[in-house]
Amino acid sequence: MGKSSKDKRDVYYRLAKEEGWRARSAFKLLQINEDFNLFEGVKKVVDLCAAPGSWSQVLARKLRGGDSKSEDVKIVAVDLQAMAPIPGVIQLQGDITKKSTAQEIISHFEGEKADLVVCDGAPDVTGLHDIDEYIQAQLLLAALNITTHVLRNGGTFVAKIFRGKDVTLLYSQLRIFFPLVSIFKPRSSRNSSIEAFVVCQNYSPPDGYIPNMSNPLLDHKYDTDYNNLEGPNRVIVPFLACGDLSGFDSDRTYPLNLEQGKDYVYHPPTQEPIKPPYEEACQLRKADQLAKVAEPAKKSANQNVGDVVPSSTIDSLPDCLEEEEEFHRSEGDVLEDLTELKIG
C-alpha cells in the first residue's frame, strides 16, 4: 500500500498532517467550536483521554495563540499513555477514575476549577456495536465523574458518545448535571461511524450532590424501561450537524491535488506515538517473526494441492503491518495436516 493511498481516501487525515495536527480529530473540536464558541472567556481547561494530543493542540493554539509563556491560561492533558510534549500544555499520566488524578488537576489550577472539560476518549472498538456502545458509555460516565470534581459551576463539558439504542439513559444522566445538553455530528466525523459528541453547558449539580470517586456514578442497568419513558420523563436532546456543510466530506475520496496549480506533497504524521500498544508487533513484523494465521481455504475445482492460500489482512493495522502477503504451504505440509486429521 503506497503512502499516498490513505491521503486519497481520507482528506482530513491529509489536512491534519499538512496543518501540523497530530490526528484528524482536531477538526472535530474546531468544527464544534464554530457552532458553540466553546473557548470564549475560558482560562482553565482539562483534556481527558488526551493522547495523541490533537485536541490539546487545538486548545493551545486557540487559547494561547501559540504563546507558550502565557500564564493566565492553563491547559491540563490527562491520559494513561505517555504523550509527546506540547508547548503550553501540562501533561499528566494518570487514571481518570482515581481521586488522586482529580486532586492533581486542581493543584495545577492553584485550587480553582476548570472552565471547560473535553474528552475525545474511546475504547478499542470490537465491531460489535452493543459492546462498543456499552464500553464507551462507561468511559463517558468515568469522564463525567471526574468532571464533577474539577469543573466549576456554569462550566462546559464536551465528550464523545456512541449513539445506540440505550443512549437515552446517558442523556438522562447528563441532564442531571447540565440543563443544556446537545449532541453534535461534526462534518469531519464519518457518516459510517456511530460516534457523535455531547456538548453539555451550564454545569449545575443537584443540591446536596457530593462528588465521590470511590463509587461508580449513576451505575444503572441498561434495560428497556429507559427507552419506554414518555412525556417529561423522556429526554429529547437536539441533534445538530456542525462544520461547513460545503466543506470536505469525510466519507469521500478526493484527488491528491486539492488545489489547482498546486502539486501534491506527501507529509509524514506530525507526531509518531511514543510507545504504541502495537510496537512489539511492528518489531516482530520487521524481523519476519510475526505469526500468520490463514483461514482454511475451500478447495475449488481448479485448485491443486500446494496452491497459494492468501492470508487475511486487517485495514486498521499500522503502516508497518499493512503490507499484503501470501501464505505459502508446501505439498508435504498439506499432506501432513490431512494425515493428522484422519488420525484424530
Phi and psi restraints in degrees (value plus and minus 20) as a CYANA .aco file:
   2 GLY   PHI     -90.7   -50.7
   2 GLY   PSI     138.4   178.4
   3 LYS   PHI     -85.4   -45.4
   3 LYS   PSI     -46.4    -6.4
   4 SER   PHI    -105.4   -65.4
   4 SER   PSI     -28.0    12.0
   5 SER   PHI     -84.7   -44.7
   5 SER   PSI     -62.4   -22.4
   6 LYS   PHI     -91.3   -51.3
   6 LYS   PSI     -49.4    -9.4
   7 ASP   PHI     -83.0   -43.0
   7 ASP   PSI     -52.7   -12.7
   8 LYS   PHI     -95.6   -55.6
   8 LYS   PSI     -60.5   -20.5
   9 ARG   PHI     -92.7   -52.7
   9 ARG   PSI     -54.6   -14.6
  10 ASP   PHI    -148.7  -108.7
  10 ASP   PSI      79.2   119.2
  11 VAL   PHI     -87.9   -47.9
  11 VAL   PSI     -52.4   -12.4
  12 TYR   PHI     -93.4   -53.4
  12 TYR   PSI     -50.5   -10.5
  13 TYR   PHI     -82.5   -42.5
  13 TYR   PSI     -63.3   -23.3
  14 ARG   PHI     -86.9   -46.9
  14 ARG   PSI     -66.1   -26.1
  15 LEU   PHI     -83.9   -43.9
  15 LEU   PSI     -54.6   -14.6
  16 ALA   PHI     -81.2   -41.2
  16 ALA   PSI     -62.7   -22.7
  17 LYS   PHI     -87.7   -47.7
  17 LYS   PSI     -60.6   -20.6
  18 GLU   PHI     -86.9   -46.9
  18 GLU   PSI     -53.5   -13.5
  19 GLU   PHI    -114.6   -74.6
  19 GLU   PSI     -19.4    20.6
  20 GLY   PHI      65.8   105.8
  20 GLY   PSI      -3.9    36.1
  21 TRP   PHI    -104.0   -64.0
  21 TRP   PSI     127.1   167.1
  22 ARG   PHI     -95.1   -55.1
  22 ARG   PSI     -43.1    -3.1
  23 ALA   PHI    -172.7  -132.7
  23 ALA   PSI     138.7   178.7
  24 ARG   PHI     -86.9   -46.9
  24 ARG   PSI     -37.3     2.7
  25 SER   PHI     -84.6   -44.6
  25 SER   PSI     -35.0     5.0
  26 ALA   PHI     -77.5   -37.5
  26 ALA   PSI     -56.6   -16.6
  27 PHE   PHI     -87.2   -47.2
  27 PHE   PSI     -46.9    -6.9
  28 LYS   PHI     -85.5   -45.5
  28 LYS   PSI     -66.0   -26.0
  29 LEU   PHI     -87.6   -47.6
  29 LEU   PSI     -58.4   -18.4
  30 LEU   PHI     -82.0   -42.0
  30 LEU   PSI     -60.9   -20.9
  31 GLN   PHI     -93.4   -53.4
  31 GLN   PSI     -53.8   -13.8
  32 ILE   PHI     -84.5   -44.5
  32 ILE   PSI     -60.9   -20.9
  33 ASN   PHI     -84.2   -44.2
  33 ASN   PSI     -50.7   -10.7
  34 GLU   PHI     -79.5   -39.5
  34 GLU   PSI     -53.9   -13.9
  35 ASP   PHI    -114.0   -74.0
  35 ASP   PSI     -49.5    -9.5
  36 PHE   PHI    -128.4   -88.4
  36 PHE   PSI     -32.4     7.6
  37 ASN   PHI      32.5    72.5
  37 ASN   PSI      33.3    73.3
  38 LEU   PHI     -81.3   -41.3
  38 LEU   PSI     -51.7   -11.7
  39 PHE   PHI    -111.9   -71.9
  39 PHE   PSI     -18.8    21.2
  40 GLU   PHI     -87.5   -47.5
  40 GLU   PSI     102.7   142.7
  41 GLY   PHI      52.1    92.1
  41 GLY   PSI      -9.5    30.5
  42 VAL   PHI    -107.8   -67.8
  42 VAL   PSI     110.6   150.6
  43 LYS   PHI    -140.8  -100.8
  43 LYS   PSI     -44.8    -4.8
  44 LYS   PHI    -149.4  -109.4
  44 LYS   PSI     104.3   144.3
  45 VAL   PHI    -153.9  -113.9
  45 VAL   PSI     124.7   164.7
  46 VAL   PHI    -140.5  -100.5
  46 VAL   PSI     109.1   149.1
  47 ASP   PHI    -130.4   -90.4
  47 ASP   PSI      84.9   124.9
  48 LEU   PHI    -106.9   -66.9
  48 LEU   PSI     127.9   167.9
  49 CYS   PHI      31.9    71.9
  49 CYS   PSI      33.9    73.9
  50 ALA   PHI     -98.6   -58.6
  50 ALA   PSI     -48.0    -8.0
  51 ALA   PHI     -79.5   -39.5
  51 ALA   PSI     122.8   162.8
  52 PRO   PHI    -101.4   -61.4
  52 PRO   PSI     -24.4    15.6
  53 GLY   PHI      95.8   135.8
  53 GLY   PSI      -7.2    32.8
  54 SER   PHI     -87.2   -47.2
  54 SER   PSI     -58.9   -18.9
  55 TRP   PHI     -89.4   -49.4
  55 TRP   PSI     -55.6   -15.6
  56 SER   PHI     -84.4   -44.4
  56 SER   PSI     -56.2   -16.2
  57 GLN   PHI     -81.7   -41.7
  57 GLN   PSI     -65.0   -25.0
  58 VAL   PHI     -80.3   -40.3
  58 VAL   PSI     -65.5   -25.5
  59 LEU   PHI     -81.0   -41.0
  59 LEU   PSI     -63.5   -23.5
  60 ALA   PHI     -84.4   -44.4
  60 ALA   PSI     -63.3   -23.3
  61 ARG   PHI     -89.9   -49.9
  61 ARG   PSI     -59.6   -19.6
  62 LYS   PHI     -96.5   -56.5
  62 LYS   PSI     -59.0   -19.0
  63 LEU   PHI    -111.1   -71.1
  63 LEU   PSI     -51.9   -11.9
  64 ARG   PHI    -121.3   -81.3
  64 ARG   PSI     -37.9     2.1
  65 GLY   PHI      43.9    83.9
  65 GLY   PSI       9.8    49.8
  66 GLY   PHI      64.1   104.1
  66 GLY   PSI     -20.7    19.3
  67 ASP   PHI    -114.3   -74.3
  67 ASP   PSI      81.3   121.3
  68 SER   PHI     -92.4   -52.4
  68 SER   PSI     -30.8     9.2
  69 LYS   PHI    -115.7   -75.7
  69 LYS   PSI     -18.1    21.9
  70 SER   PHI     -87.6   -47.6
  70 SER   PSI      97.6   137.6
  71 GLU   PHI    -108.4   -68.4
  71 GLU   PSI     -39.5     0.5
  72 ASP   PHI    -100.4   -60.4
  72 ASP   PSI     -31.2     8.8
  73 VAL   PHI    -134.6   -94.6
  73 VAL   PSI     109.9   149.9
  74 LYS   PHI    -147.4  -107.4
  74 LYS   PSI     109.7   149.7
  75 ILE   PHI    -142.7  -102.7
  75 ILE   PSI     103.7   143.7
  76 VAL   PHI    -135.2   -95.2
  76 VAL   PSI     103.0   143.0
  77 ALA   PHI    -128.1   -88.1
  77 ALA   PSI     111.7   151.7
  78 VAL   PHI    -143.9  -103.9
  78 VAL   PSI     113.7   153.7
  79 ASP   PHI    -180.3  -140.3
  79 ASP   PSI     133.8   173.8
  80 LEU   PHI     -88.6   -48.6
  80 LEU   PSI     -51.4   -11.4
  81 GLN   PHI    -111.6   -71.6
  81 GLN   PSI     132.8   172.8
  82 ALA   PHI     -89.2   -49.2
  82 ALA   PSI     127.3   167.3
  83 MET   PHI    -154.7  -114.7
  83 MET   PSI     119.8   159.8
  84 ALA   PHI     -80.2   -40.2
  84 ALA   PSI     121.8   161.8
  85 PRO   PHI     -79.9   -39.9
  85 PRO   PSI     128.3   168.3
  86 ILE   PHI    -145.9  -105.9
  86 ILE   PSI     105.0   145.0
  87 PRO   PHI     -75.7   -35.7
  87 PRO   PSI     110.1   150.1
  88 GLY   PHI      64.6   104.6
  88 GLY   PSI     -14.8    25.2
  89 VAL   PHI    -140.0  -100.0
  89 VAL   PSI     107.3   147.3
  90 ILE   PHI    -105.2   -65.2
  90 ILE   PSI     105.8   145.8
  91 GLN   PHI    -129.9   -89.9
  91 GLN   PSI     112.4   152.4
  92 LEU   PHI    -140.7  -100.7
  92 LEU   PSI     109.5   149.5
  93 GLN   PHI    -119.4   -79.4
  93 GLN   PSI      81.4   121.4
  94 GLY   PHI    -180.4  -140.4
  94 GLY   PSI     156.1   196.1
  95 ASP   PHI    -119.7   -79.7
  95 ASP   PSI     104.5   144.5
  96 ILE   PHI     -92.6   -52.6
  96 ILE   PSI     -26.5    13.5
  97 THR   PHI    -113.4   -73.4
  97 THR   PSI     -18.1    21.9
  98 LYS   PHI    -121.3   -81.3
  98 LYS   PSI     118.6   158.6
  99 LYS   PHI     -84.2   -44.2
  99 LYS   PSI     -54.3   -14.3
 100 SER   PHI     -81.0   -41.0
 100 SER   PSI     -53.2   -13.2
 101 THR   PHI     -86.7   -46.7
 101 THR   PSI     -63.4   -23.4
 102 ALA   PHI     -81.8   -41.8
 102 ALA   PSI     -61.4   -21.4
 103 GLN   PHI     -85.3   -45.3
 103 GLN   PSI     -58.5   -18.5
 104 GLU   PHI     -87.8   -47.8
 104 GLU   PSI     -56.9   -16.9
 105 ILE   PHI     -80.8   -40.8
 105 ILE   PSI     -68.7   -28.7
 106 ILE   PHI     -84.3   -44.3
 106 ILE   PSI     -53.1   -13.1
 107 SER   PHI     -82.7   -42.7
 107 SER   PSI     -53.5   -13.5
 108 HIS   PHI     -93.4   -53.4
 108 HIS   PSI     -39.4     0.6
 109 PHE   PHI    -115.2   -75.2
 109 PHE   PSI      -8.5    31.5
 110 GLU   PHI      37.4    77.4
 110 GLU   PSI      24.3    64.3
 111 GLY   PHI      66.3   106.3
 111 GLY   PSI     -30.9     9.1
 112 GLU   PHI    -108.4   -68.4
 112 GLU   PSI     153.3   193.3
 113 LYS   PHI    -132.6   -92.6
 113 LYS   PSI     145.5   185.5
 114 ALA   PHI     -98.1   -58.1
 114 ALA   PSI     132.7   172.7
 115 ASP   PHI    -107.4   -67.4
 115 ASP   PSI     -47.0    -7.0
 116 LEU   PHI    -166.1  -126.1
 116 LEU   PSI     115.0   155.0
 117 VAL   PHI    -144.8  -104.8
 117 VAL   PSI     108.3   148.3
 118 VAL   PHI    -143.2  -103.2
 118 VAL   PSI     131.5   171.5
 119 CYS   PHI    -170.0  -130.0
 119 CYS   PSI      94.1   134.1
 120 ASP   PHI    -129.2   -89.2
 120 ASP   PSI       3.6    43.6
 121 GLY   PHI     -93.3   -53.3
 121 GLY   PSI     129.7   169.7
 122 ALA   PHI    -174.9  -134.9
 122 ALA   PSI     129.5   169.5
 123 PRO   PHI     -95.9   -55.9
 123 PRO   PSI     146.7   186.7
 124 ASP   PHI     -89.6   -49.6
 124 ASP   PSI      91.7   131.7
 125 VAL   PHI     -87.7   -47.7
 125 VAL   PSI     125.4   165.4
 126 THR   PHI    -117.1   -77.1
 126 THR   PSI     -38.6     1.4
 127 GLY   PHI      74.6   114.6
 127 GLY   PSI     -33.4     6.6
 128 LEU   PHI    -113.0   -73.0
 128 LEU   PSI      85.8   125.8
 129 HIS   PHI     -80.8   -40.8
 129 HIS   PSI     -57.8   -17.8
 130 ASP   PHI     -83.0   -43.0
 130 ASP   PSI     -63.1   -23.1
 131 ILE   PHI     -88.3   -48.3
 131 ILE   PSI     -65.3   -25.3
 132 ASP   PHI     -81.6   -41.6
 132 ASP   PSI     -60.8   -20.8
 133 GLU   PHI     -84.7   -44.7
 133 GLU   PSI     -62.1   -22.1
 134 TYR   PHI     -84.8   -44.8
 134 TYR   PSI     -66.4   -26.4
 135 ILE   PHI     -83.7   -43.7
 135 ILE   PSI     -61.3   -21.3
 136 GLN   PHI     -84.2   -44.2
 136 GLN   PSI     -57.3   -17.3
 137 ALA   PHI     -83.1   -43.1
 137 ALA   PSI     -60.1   -20.1
 138 GLN   PHI     -86.8   -46.8
 138 GLN   PSI     -58.0   -18.0
 139 LEU   PHI     -85.0   -45.0
 139 LEU   PSI     -60.3   -20.3
 140 LEU   PHI     -83.5   -43.5
 140 LEU   PSI     -61.4   -21.4
 141 LEU   PHI     -86.1   -46.1
 141 LEU   PSI     -56.3   -16.3
 142 ALA   PHI     -84.1   -44.1
 142 ALA   PSI     -61.2   -21.2
 143 ALA   PHI     -85.5   -45.5
 143 ALA   PSI     -60.3   -20.3
 144 LEU   PHI     -84.7   -44.7
 144 LEU   PSI     -58.2   -18.2
 145 ASN   PHI     -82.2   -42.2
 145 ASN   PSI     -68.7   -28.7
 146 ILE   PHI     -90.6   -50.6
 146 ILE   PSI     -47.1    -7.1
 147 THR   PHI     -83.4   -43.4
 147 THR   PSI     -56.4   -16.4
 148 THR   PHI     -84.8   -44.8
 148 THR   PSI     -38.7     1.3
 149 HIS   PHI    -105.6   -65.6
 149 HIS   PSI     -53.4   -13.4
 150 VAL   PHI    -132.7   -92.7
 150 VAL   PSI     -27.1    12.9
 151 LEU   PHI    -118.7   -78.7
 151 LEU   PSI     115.1   155.1
 152 ARG   PHI     -95.8   -55.8
 152 ARG   PSI     139.2   179.2
 153 ASN   PHI     -80.9   -40.9
 153 ASN   PSI     114.2   154.2
 154 GLY   PHI      69.1   109.1
 154 GLY   PSI     -21.8    18.2
 155 GLY   PHI     -97.4   -57.4
 155 GLY   PSI     157.6   197.6
 156 THR   PHI    -142.7  -102.7
 156 THR   PSI     123.2   163.2
 157 PHE   PHI    -147.5  -107.5
 157 PHE   PSI     107.2   147.2
 158 VAL   PHI    -144.4  -104.4
 158 VAL   PSI     110.4   150.4
 159 ALA   PHI    -170.7  -130.7
 159 ALA   PSI     134.7   174.7
 160 LYS   PHI     -95.7   -55.7
 160 LYS   PSI     125.3   165.3
 161 ILE   PHI    -161.8  -121.8
 161 ILE   PSI     126.4   166.4
 162 PHE   PHI    -121.2   -81.2
 162 PHE   PSI     101.5   141.5
 163 ARG   PHI    -101.3   -61.3
 163 ARG   PSI     104.9   144.9
 164 GLY   PHI    -173.0  -133.0
 164 GLY   PSI    -188.2  -148.2
 165 LYS   PHI     -88.3   -48.3
 165 LYS   PSI     -44.9    -4.9
 166 ASP   PHI    -122.5   -82.5
 166 ASP   PSI      -4.3    35.7
 167 VAL   PHI     -89.6   -49.6
 167 VAL   PSI     -40.5    -0.5
 168 THR   PHI     -78.7   -38.7
 168 THR   PSI     -56.3   -16.3
 169 LEU   PHI     -81.4   -41.4
 169 LEU   PSI     -63.5   -23.5
 170 LEU   PHI     -84.2   -44.2
 170 LEU   PSI     -61.6   -21.6
 171 TYR   PHI     -78.7   -38.7
 171 TYR   PSI     -63.2   -23.2
 172 SER   PHI     -82.7   -42.7
 172 SER   PSI     -60.7   -20.7
 173 GLN   PHI     -86.5   -46.5
 173 GLN   PSI     -60.8   -20.8
 174 LEU   PHI     -86.4   -46.4
 174 LEU   PSI     -56.2   -16.2
 175 ARG   PHI     -88.4   -48.4
 175 ARG   PSI     -37.4     2.6
 176 ILE   PHI     -84.4   -44.4
 176 ILE   PSI     -53.6   -13.6
 177 PHE   PHI    -126.1   -86.1
 177 PHE   PSI     -41.3    -1.3
 178 PHE   PHI    -151.2  -111.2
 178 PHE   PSI      99.3   139.3
 179 PRO   PHI     -89.3   -49.3
 179 PRO   PSI     -42.8    -2.8
 180 LEU   PHI    -135.5   -95.5
 180 LEU   PSI      91.4   131.4
 181 VAL   PHI    -148.3  -108.3
 181 VAL   PSI     103.4   143.4
 182 SER   PHI    -146.2  -106.2
 182 SER   PSI     133.4   173.4
 183 ILE   PHI    -139.2   -99.2
 183 ILE   PSI     110.2   150.2
 184 PHE   PHI    -142.9  -102.9
 184 PHE   PSI     125.1   165.1
 185 LYS   PHI    -138.6   -98.6
 185 LYS   PSI      81.1   121.1
 186 PRO   PHI     -84.3   -44.3
 186 PRO   PSI     134.4   174.4
 187 ARG   PHI     -81.8   -41.8
 187 ARG   PSI     -52.1   -12.1
 188 SER   PHI     -99.0   -59.0
 188 SER   PSI     -26.6    13.4
 189 SER   PHI    -107.4   -67.4
 189 SER   PSI     108.2   148.2
 190 ARG   PHI     -82.5   -42.5
 190 ARG   PSI     121.1   161.1
 191 ASN   PHI     -83.7   -43.7
 191 ASN   PSI     -48.2    -8.2
 192 SER   PHI     -95.0   -55.0
 192 SER   PSI     -30.1     9.9
 193 SER   PHI    -112.8   -72.8
 193 SER   PSI     122.9   162.9
 194 ILE   PHI    -104.2   -64.2
 194 ILE   PSI     -16.8    23.2
 195 GLU   PHI     -94.9   -54.9
 195 GLU   PSI     130.4   170.4
 196 ALA   PHI    -172.1  -132.1
 196 ALA   PSI    -195.5  -155.5
 197 PHE   PHI    -154.3  -114.3
 197 PHE   PSI     113.3   153.3
 198 VAL   PHI    -113.4   -73.4
 198 VAL   PSI     114.0   154.0
 199 VAL   PHI    -134.4   -94.4
 199 VAL   PSI      88.4   128.4
 200 CYS   PHI    -127.8   -87.8
 200 CYS   PSI     101.3   141.3
 201 GLN   PHI    -137.6   -97.6
 201 GLN   PSI     134.5   174.5
 202 ASN   PHI      42.3    82.3
 202 ASN   PSI      43.7    83.7
 203 TYR   PHI     -75.0   -35.0
 203 TYR   PSI     100.5   140.5
 204 SER   PHI    -161.1  -121.1
 204 SER   PSI      68.5   108.5
 205 PRO   PHI     -85.9   -45.9
 205 PRO   PSI     133.8   173.8
 206 PRO   PHI     -81.4   -41.4
 206 PRO   PSI     132.0   172.0
 207 ASP   PHI     -78.6   -38.6
 207 ASP   PSI     110.9   150.9
 208 GLY   PHI      64.4   104.4
 208 GLY   PSI     -22.0    18.0
 209 TYR   PHI     -91.5   -51.5
 209 TYR   PSI     109.0   149.0
 210 ILE   PHI    -138.9   -98.9
 210 ILE   PSI      95.1   135.1
 211 PRO   PHI     -78.4   -38.4
 211 PRO   PSI     116.0   156.0
 212 ASN   PHI    -163.5  -123.5
 212 ASN   PSI      91.7   131.7
 213 MET   PHI     -98.3   -58.3
 213 MET   PSI     -33.4     6.6
 214 SER   PHI     -99.2   -59.2
 214 SER   PSI     -37.6     2.4
 215 ASN   PHI    -137.2   -97.2
 215 ASN   PSI     118.5   158.5
 216 PRO   PHI     -80.6   -40.6
 216 PRO   PSI     119.5   159.5
 217 LEU   PHI     -99.2   -59.2
 217 LEU   PSI     102.5   142.5
 218 LEU   PHI      28.9    68.9
 218 LEU   PSI      33.4    73.4
 219 ASP   PHI    -102.4   -62.4
 219 ASP   PSI      52.4    92.4
 220 HIS   PHI    -107.2   -67.2
 220 HIS   PSI     140.7   180.7
 221 LYS   PHI    -102.6   -62.6
 221 LYS   PSI     128.6   168.6
 222 TYR   PHI    -108.7   -68.7
 222 TYR   PSI      87.8   127.8
 223 ASP   PHI    -160.0  -120.0
 223 ASP   PSI     159.0   199.0
 224 THR   PHI     -92.8   -52.8
 224 THR   PSI     -38.6     1.4
 225 ASP   PHI     -79.7   -39.7
 225 ASP   PSI     -55.2   -15.2
 226 TYR   PHI     -89.7   -49.7
 226 TYR   PSI     -41.9    -1.9
 227 ASN   PHI    -116.5   -76.5
 227 ASN   PSI     -18.0    22.0
 228 ASN   PHI    -128.6   -88.6
 228 ASN   PSI      -7.1    32.9
 229 LEU   PHI     -88.3   -48.3
 229 LEU   PSI     128.4   168.4
 230 GLU   PHI    -150.7  -110.7
 230 GLU   PSI     141.7   181.7
 231 GLY   PHI      42.1    82.1
 231 GLY   PSI    -162.5  -122.5
 232 PRO   PHI     -87.9   -47.9
 232 PRO   PSI     -35.3     4.7
 233 ASN   PHI     -95.4   -55.4
 233 ASN   PSI     -36.4     3.6
 234 ARG   PHI    -116.9   -76.9
 234 ARG   PSI     111.2   151.2
 235 VAL   PHI    -112.6   -72.6
 235 VAL   PSI     101.0   141.0
 236 ILE   PHI    -122.9   -82.9
 236 ILE   PSI      92.7   132.7
 237 VAL   PHI    -120.3   -80.3
 237 VAL   PSI     107.2   147.2
 238 PRO   PHI     -83.7   -43.7
 238 PRO   PSI     115.6   155.6
 239 PHE   PHI    -131.1   -91.1
 239 PHE   PSI     103.5   143.5
 240 LEU   PHI    -151.1  -111.1
 240 LEU   PSI     128.9   168.9
 241 ALA   PHI    -117.8   -77.8
 241 ALA   PSI     110.6   150.6
 242 CYS   PHI    -137.2   -97.2
 242 CYS   PSI     143.1   183.1
 243 GLY   PHI      77.6   117.6
 243 GLY   PSI     141.0   181.0
 244 ASP   PHI     -87.9   -47.9
 244 ASP   PSI      93.5   133.5
 245 LEU   PHI     -87.9   -47.9
 245 LEU   PSI     -36.0     4.0
 246 SER   PHI    -113.8   -73.8
 246 SER   PSI     -16.1    23.9
 247 GLY   PHI    -102.2   -62.2
 247 GLY   PSI    -181.4  -141.4
 248 PHE   PHI     -89.3   -49.3
 248 PHE   PSI     123.9   163.9
 249 ASP   PHI    -116.6   -76.6
 249 ASP   PSI     101.7   141.7
 250 SER   PHI     -88.4   -48.4
 250 SER   PSI     -35.8     4.2
 251 ASP   PHI    -119.1   -79.1
 251 ASP   PSI     -18.1    21.9
 252 ARG   PHI    -123.4   -83.4
 252 ARG   PSI     130.0   170.0
 253 THR   PHI    -113.7   -73.7
 253 THR   PSI     110.7   150.7
 254 TYR   PHI    -134.4   -94.4
 254 TYR   PSI     133.8   173.8
 255 PRO   PHI     -86.2   -46.2
 255 PRO   PSI     137.5   177.5
 256 LEU   PHI     -85.9   -45.9
 256 LEU   PSI     -55.0   -15.0
 257 ASN   PHI    -109.4   -69.4
 257 ASN   PSI      73.3   113.3
 258 LEU   PHI     -93.2   -53.2
 258 LEU   PSI     -56.4   -16.4
 259 GLU   PHI    -129.5   -89.5
 259 GLU   PSI     115.1   155.1
 260 GLN   PHI     -85.9   -45.9
 260 GLN   PSI     111.8   151.8
 261 GLY   PHI      64.6   104.6
 261 GLY   PSI     -18.8    21.2
 262 LYS   PHI    -140.3  -100.3
 262 LYS   PSI      96.2   136.2
 263 ASP   PHI     -93.7   -53.7
 263 ASP   PSI     127.2   167.2
 264 TYR   PHI     -90.7   -50.7
 264 TYR   PSI     116.4   156.4
 265 VAL   PHI    -148.3  -108.3
 265 VAL   PSI     106.4   146.4
 266 TYR   PHI     -90.7   -50.7
 266 TYR   PSI     117.3   157.3
 267 HIS   PHI    -140.2  -100.2
 267 HIS   PSI     108.3   148.3
 268 PRO   PHI     -91.2   -51.2
 268 PRO   PSI     143.4   183.4
 269 PRO   PHI     -74.8   -34.8
 269 PRO   PSI     124.2   164.2
 270 THR   PHI     -82.5   -42.5
 270 THR   PSI     -61.8   -21.8
 271 GLN   PHI    -164.7  -124.7
 271 GLN   PSI      96.1   136.1
 272 GLU   PHI     -91.3   -51.3
 272 GLU   PSI     128.8   168.8
 273 PRO   PHI     -79.5   -39.5
 273 PRO   PSI     123.8   163.8
 274 ILE   PHI     -91.5   -51.5
 274 ILE   PSI     -71.1   -31.1
 275 LYS   PHI    -162.8  -122.8
 275 LYS   PSI      58.3    98.3
 276 PRO   PHI     -91.3   -51.3
 276 PRO   PSI     134.4   174.4
 277 PRO   PHI     -85.0   -45.0
 277 PRO   PSI     -39.3     0.7
 278 TYR   PHI    -115.0   -75.0
 278 TYR   PSI      -9.2    30.8
 279 GLU   PHI     -80.3   -40.3
 279 GLU   PSI     -64.1   -24.1
 280 GLU   PHI     -83.1   -43.1
 280 GLU   PSI     -59.7   -19.7
 281 ALA   PHI     -83.7   -43.7
 281 ALA   PSI     -57.0   -17.0
 282 CYS   PHI     -83.5   -43.5
 282 CYS   PSI     -62.6   -22.6
 283 GLN   PHI     -85.3   -45.3
 283 GLN   PSI     -61.3   -21.3
 284 LEU   PHI     -85.2   -45.2
 284 LEU   PSI     -57.5   -17.5
 285 ARG   PHI     -84.2   -44.2
 285 ARG   PSI     -62.8   -22.8
 286 LYS   PHI     -85.8   -45.8
 286 LYS   PSI     -51.6   -11.6
 287 ALA   PHI    -107.9   -67.9
 287 ALA   PSI     -14.4    25.6
 288 ASP   PHI      37.8    77.8
 288 ASP   PSI      17.9    57.9
 289 GLN   PHI    -136.4   -96.4
 289 GLN   PSI     -12.8    27.2
 290 LEU   PHI     -97.7   -57.7
 290 LEU   PSI     106.6   146.6
 291 ALA   PHI     -84.2   -44.2
 291 ALA   PSI     117.5   157.5
 292 LYS   PHI    -133.4   -93.4
 292 LYS   PSI     105.2   145.2
 293 VAL   PHI    -132.0   -92.0
 293 VAL   PSI      98.7   138.7
 294 ALA   PHI    -126.8   -86.8
 294 ALA   PSI     118.0   158.0
 295 GLU   PHI     -88.7   -48.7
 295 GLU   PSI     120.2   160.2
 296 PRO   PHI     -78.9   -38.9
 296 PRO   PSI     104.0   144.0
 297 ALA   PHI    -107.6   -67.6
 297 ALA   PSI     117.4   157.4
 298 LYS   PHI     -99.5   -59.5
 298 LYS   PSI     106.1   146.1
 299 LYS   PHI     -93.7   -53.7
 299 LYS   PSI     103.4   143.4
 300 SER   PHI    -107.4   -67.4
 300 SER   PSI     154.8   194.8
 301 ALA   PHI     -84.6   -44.6
 301 ALA   PSI     -50.5   -10.5
 302 ASN   PHI    -120.0   -80.0
 302 ASN   PSI     -11.3    28.7
 303 GLN   PHI    -119.5   -79.5
 303 GLN   PSI     115.5   155.5
 304 ASN   PHI    -128.7   -88.7
 304 ASN   PSI     140.7   180.7
 305 VAL   PHI     -81.7   -41.7
 305 VAL   PSI     113.7   153.7
 306 GLY   PHI      77.3   117.3
 306 GLY   PSI     -26.3    13.7
 307 ASP   PHI     -84.6   -44.6
 307 ASP   PSI     138.2   178.2
 308 VAL   PHI     -91.0   -51.0
 308 VAL   PSI     113.1   153.1
 309 VAL   PHI    -130.1   -90.1
 309 VAL   PSI      92.9   132.9
 310 PRO   PHI     -90.5   -50.5
 310 PRO   PSI     120.3   160.3
 311 SER   PHI    -106.3   -66.3
 311 SER   PSI     137.2   177.2
 312 SER   PHI     -96.6   -56.6
 312 SER   PSI     129.5   169.5
 313 THR   PHI    -141.0  -101.0
 313 THR   PSI     131.5   171.5
 314 ILE   PHI    -136.3   -96.3
 314 ILE   PSI      99.5   139.5
 315 ASP   PHI     -87.7   -47.7
 315 ASP   PSI     -44.8    -4.8
 316 SER   PHI    -106.8   -66.8
 316 SER   PSI     -20.5    19.5
 317 LEU   PHI     -89.5   -49.5
 317 LEU   PSI     135.9   175.9
 318 PRO   PHI     -83.1   -43.1
 318 PRO   PSI     147.0   187.0
 319 ASP   PHI     -74.6   -34.6
 319 ASP   PSI     -56.8   -16.8
 320 CYS   PHI     -89.0   -49.0
 320 CYS   PSI     -34.0     6.0
 321 LEU   PHI    -131.0   -91.0
 321 LEU   PSI     -17.9    22.1
 322 GLU   PHI    -107.0   -67.0
 322 GLU   PSI     -27.8    12.2
 323 GLU   PHI     -89.4   -49.4
 323 GLU   PSI     108.4   148.4
 324 GLU   PHI     -96.7   -56.7
 324 GLU   PSI     118.1   158.1
 325 GLU   PHI    -151.9  -111.9
 325 GLU   PSI     142.5   182.5
 326 GLU   PHI    -132.2   -92.2
 326 GLU   PSI     121.8   161.8
 327 PHE   PHI    -121.1   -81.1
 327 PHE   PSI      91.7   131.7
 328 HIS   PHI    -115.7   -75.7
 328 HIS   PSI     117.6   157.6
 329 ARG   PHI    -149.8  -109.8
 329 ARG   PSI     116.6   156.6
 330 SER   PHI     -99.8   -59.8
 330 SER   PSI     143.4   183.4
 331 GLU   PHI     -82.6   -42.6
 331 GLU   PSI     -56.0   -16.0
 332 GLY   PHI     -84.3   -44.3
 332 GLY   PSI     -59.4   -19.4
 333 ASP   PHI     -82.8   -42.8
 333 ASP   PSI     -62.8   -22.8
 334 VAL   PHI     -85.0   -45.0
 334 VAL   PSI     -64.5   -24.5
 335 LEU   PHI     -83.8   -43.8
 335 LEU   PSI     -57.1   -17.1
 336 GLU   PHI     -84.6   -44.6
 336 GLU   PSI     -61.1   -21.1
 337 ASP   PHI     -83.4   -43.4
 337 ASP   PSI     -62.4   -22.4
 338 LEU   PHI     -83.6   -43.6
 338 LEU   PSI     -58.3   -18.3
 339 THR   PHI     -83.2   -43.2
 339 THR   PSI     -62.9   -22.9
 340 GLU   PHI     -83.9   -43.9
 340 GLU   PSI     -57.1   -17.1
 341 LEU   PHI     -84.3   -44.3
 341 LEU   PSI     -60.8   -20.8
 342 LYS   PHI     -86.4   -46.4
 342 LYS   PSI     -61.2   -21.2
 343 ILE   PHI     -84.4   -44.4
 343 ILE   PSI     -61.5   -21.5
